[in-house]
Amino acid sequence: MNICYDIDCYKPVNNPVVTIGTFDGVHLGHQKIISTLIETAHKENGESIILTFWPHPRMIVSDYPDEIKLLNTLNEKIEIFRNLGVQNLVFIPFTKEFSKQAPATFLKDIMIDKIKAKFIIIGHDHRFGHDREGSYSFLEENQLKYGYKTIEIEAFEVDEVAISSTKIRKAIEDGNIIKATSYLGYEYSLTGFVKKGIGLGKKIGFPTANIEGIEHEKQVPADGVYVVKVVVCNEQYLGMLNIGDNPTINNKGRSVEVNIFDFTDDIYDQPINILFIDRLRSEIRFDNLELLSQQIKADEIAALEVIRSYKNYPDDKSY
């Protein structure tokens, strides 16, 4: 996949087939658009192009940018596009000045003069340009003038609910991992580095890897205990993860810690990727460490039951 981090580095390709959007989450609805993009490019002997923006527009136009949470980091999004088979990815650096650009200017200066689009594929509800005035109808009205064709993609539904990034963010914020996965089409993940913690888990028989360095814009699931897959040192394991304030020991700092099943290696300072399978329970305060240990043992049994029934758990693990 060719990547341009600025529109000025883009070099025109044969019969460009383009879609526009922020694609936060690259969920099943987005994947439907991208699938049509790639199929059309193949059919028309052209190349597929995703034209997107970074930073995310909401982080620029919002009065409270630090409160904006996203489903994908930049690197995660790039990797998903690559795996889906996109040929060209073009980023437009999003600024407040750019946000004021009229749809007609964006269409002529970027889509036509720069990209030289022959096909423009757009989701049914996508809007672009100043005050979100650009739409499918706007693109359709300008087809003859600029010599491209427009294709509109209808909403993708799961259980009769139209998928959106906003609904997925809400599901993750609520800890509803099953719903989020059904909308995304893949497991939601967090990536960070293993750092030394207070060592409580080891004392009660459940050593944990303390995860830090999660990108600040990434949406972290609700506090609680989760069944997860863990990728570390290029190997995949299973485990259970806690997100929260550790109320039993009055540790006021919020932490993300994972107990990796059947794992004893030293992985301090190693990158670690967590993929969420399901949520077991909310975080609970116990009167003493013995009660906490008993609950964690019960959590482990429950986690293994979830794993046994999970459609994608590794067959080579004898759980």
C-alpha positions, 0 to 999 in steps of 0.5 A, a space after each residue: 500500500 502506498 501512503 502519502 501523509 500529505 496531498 502534495 506528495 500524491 502522484 496520480 494513478 490510472 483510473 483513480 477510484 476514491 472514497 473519502 472519510 475519517 473511518 474511525 474504527 474501520 467497522 463493518 459499514 466502512 468495510 462495505 465501502 472499502 470492498 466496493 472501492 476495491 471491486 470497482 478499481 479492479 473492474 475499471 482497471 484502476 487503483 483504489 484510493 482512500 482519502 482521509 484526515 489526520 488528526 481526526 476532525 473532531 479533535 480540531 473543531 471541538 472545544 474540548 479536544 482532550 476529551 475526544 476518544 477514538 477507536 483506532 490509533 493512526 497506526 492501527 487504522 493504517 494496518 487495517 487498510 493494508 490488510 483489506 487490500 487498499 492500494 493507496 492511502 492519502 492523508 490530508 492534515 486537518 486544520 481549522 483553516 481546512 475545516 472552512 473549505 467549501 465542498 465545491 473547493 474541496 471537490 475541484 482542488 483536491 478530488 479533481 485537480 490533485 487526485 483526478 478521480 474517475 469514481 467517487 464512492 461515498 457512504 449514504 450519510 457521509 458529509 464533507 466540507 464547511 458545515 458538512 454541506 458536501 454530500 452524495 447529492 452534491 457529488 452527483 450534481 457535479 458528475 457531468 461537469 467533472 467527468 467522474 461517476 458517483 456510487 452511494 453505499 447504503 448503511 450496513 446493519 447488524 440486528 436491524 441497527 445501522 452501524 456507526 463509530 459513535 455507537 461502537 464508542 458507546 458500547 466500548 465505553 459501557 464495556 459491551 464488548 460483544 456488541 462492539 465486536 459485532 459492529 467492528 467485525 474484529 476484536 477491539 484492542 489496546 496497545 502499550 508497554 509492560 511496566 513495573 507495577 506494585 506487584 500485588 498480583 504476584 503476592 496473591 498468586 495471579 501475577 499481572 503485566 502492568 500496561 502503560 503508554 496507551 495512546 491518550 486518544 484511544 477509547 479505553 473500555 469501562 472499568 472491570 474484568 475482561 477475557 482477552 487475547 494477549 500478543 507479546 513477543 510475537 506470540 498469542 496467549 489468553 488471559 484476563 485483564 482488569 481496568 480500574 482503580 484497584 479499590 481493594 488496596 485504595 490505589 487511586 490511580 487507574 491502571 490496566 493490568 493483565 494476567 496471562 494464563 500459563 505464562 512466566 516470562 519477563 516481559 518488562 518494557 516489551 510492547 503488548 497488544 490486548 484483544 478484548 473477547 468479553 467482559 466478566 464483571 465490573 470492578 469490586 471493592 473487597 474487605 481483604 486480599 483473601 476475598 479478592 484472591 477468591 474472586 480472581 480464582 472464580 474469574 479465571 474459571 469464568 474466563 476459561 468457560 468464555 474462551 472454550 465457547 469463543 469461536 476464535 480461541 486458539 485450537 492448539 491451547 488445551 484449555 
